[in-house]
Amino acid sequence: MTFSPFKSWDIVLADRYMYTAFARDVIRGVSAQWVRKLYAFAIKPDMAFYFKVPIEVAISRLLRGTRGQFKYYEAGMDMNLSPDLTQSFQIFQSRILMEYDKVVEEFGLLTMDATQDIETQQELMRTLVSDTLRGYKPKRGTYGRRTLFWRRFDVHKSE
């Protein structure tokens, strides 16, 4: 039932969305056109941000963080790009970043400079969201209409 906030026109903030699948799936060899058709049901957001960071900075942050290592699939090890985990990560994630550049252009994502400190990024993002929401008024009476969405999928209540 994750789509009910979307259908009631509530404000939804999400980390990742269909754009992540677009980039990752295409890099893994799936047709870009096919992936976009697969996610055609997804509601296009009013705002979507892309926090762009150079691969070297991403590697440094991940290795210095609490995890301190790369995950097998995030490094693209299953694609046999390199036997070295760090080098495979760099190759795989660099390809994803190039694909994200295409997604940004195609869907009009707002690019944020993720090399800036967190406070600066957050301040800019809050300003952009606040400007967009200025004058926003939630639609009344949407709750009853929400059930129509679920009826389309024949969702049966469990006994």
Secondary structure as the mmCIF struct_conf table of DSSP 4:
data_model
#
loop_
_struct_conf.conf_type_id
_struct_conf.id
_struct_conf.beg_label_comp_id
_struct_conf.beg_label_asym_id
_struct_conf.beg_label_seq_id
_struct_conf.end_label_comp_id
_struct_conf.end_label_asym_id
_struct_conf.end_label_seq_id
TURN_TY1_P TURN_TY1_P1 THR A 2 PHE A 3
HELX_RH_AL_P HELX_RH_AL_P1 SER A 4 LYS A 7
TURN_TY1_P TURN_TY1_P2 SER A 8 TRP A 9
BEND BEND1 ASP A 15 ARG A 16
HELX_RH_AL_P HELX_RH_AL_P2 MET A 18 ILE A 27
TURN_TY1_P TURN_TY1_P3 ARG A 28 GLY A 29
HELX_RH_AL_P HELX_RH_AL_P3 ALA A 32 LEU A 38
TURN_TY1_P TURN_TY1_P4 TYR A 39 PHE A 41
BEND BEND2 ALA A 42 ALA A 42
HELX_LH_PP_P HELX_LH_PP_P1 ILE A 43 PRO A 45
BEND BEND3 ASP A 46 ASP A 46
STRN STRN1 PHE A 49 LYS A 52
HELX_RH_AL_P HELX_RH_AL_P4 ILE A 55 ARG A 64
BEND BEND4 GLY A 65 ARG A 67
BEND BEND5 GLN A 69 GLN A 69
TURN_TY1_P TURN_TY1_P5 TYR A 72 GLY A 76
HELX_RH_3T_P HELX_RH_3T_P1 MET A 77 MET A 79
TURN_TY1_P TURN_TY1_P6 ASN A 80 ASN A 80
BEND BEND6 LEU A 81 LEU A 81
BEND BEND7 PRO A 83 ASP A 84
HELX_RH_AL_P HELX_RH_AL_P5 LEU A 85 PHE A 107
TURN_TY1_P TURN_TY1_P7 GLY A 108 GLY A 108
HELX_LH_PP_P HELX_LH_PP_P2 LEU A 109 LEU A 109
STRN STRN2 LEU A 110 ASP A 113
TURN_TY1_P TURN_TY1_P8 ALA A 114 THR A 115
BEND BEND8 GLN A 116 GLN A 116
HELX_RH_AL_P HELX_RH_AL_P6 ILE A 118 LEU A 133
TURN_TY1_P TURN_TY1_P9 ARG A 134 GLY A 135
HELX_LH_PP_P HELX_LH_PP_P3 PRO A 138 LYS A 139
TURN_TY1_P TURN_TY1_P10 ARG A 140 GLY A 141
HELX_RH_AL_P HELX_RH_AL_P7 TYR A 143 ARG A 151
TURN_TY1_P TURN_TY1_P11 ARG A 152 ASP A 154
HELX_LH_PP_P HELX_LH_PP_P4 VAL A 155 SER A 158
#
